[in-house]
Amino acid sequence: MSPVESAEQRGLHALYRDHHGWLQNWLRKKLNNTFEAADLAQDTFVRVLGAWRKQGDLQLREPRAYLTSVAGRVLLNHWRRLSLEQAYLEALAGQPEALSRSPEARLLVLEALHEIDALLDTLSPKVRTAFLYAQLEGLTYAEIAVRLGVSERTIKRYIATAYEECLLAMA
């Protein structure tokens, strides 16, 4: 520790020192995989660090409950990513060999799918649902409005918001 380290930094270091091992064991029990647990524990603390930087000292009364909550979201994202990869690999397995992609191309597609998934996750549930209905099911704005129980004008706004986020992500 440097002598000019702030109280917030000392608090973050203490949180890591006191709870990292416990968190990694908690994740190992959930995953039954020591290496993935270590990766996800680090991902959890990266998120905690981001929150710490954004909000300052978090003043945690129940640090393990907080870490469990953050780690739970990291774990859900991990499982969702694995599910997405599995669906992609199953789709590839169903293609004729002549159409099969190189391992490098598969990796690029998987990375793009992860980025799209992360982008969609930032949208509100209604905006995301409207966008997916339009893009994946080809529904009209009127059909989406009926399904979501909102006006067609609201659907136009939802779709515009989704496209705007997509464009911003590409920039």
Summary of the structure (lengths in Angstrom):
residues: 171
radius of gyration: 20.9
end to end distance: 38.5
largest distance: 63.1
contacts: 421
relative contact order: 0.06
helix: 82%
strand: 0%
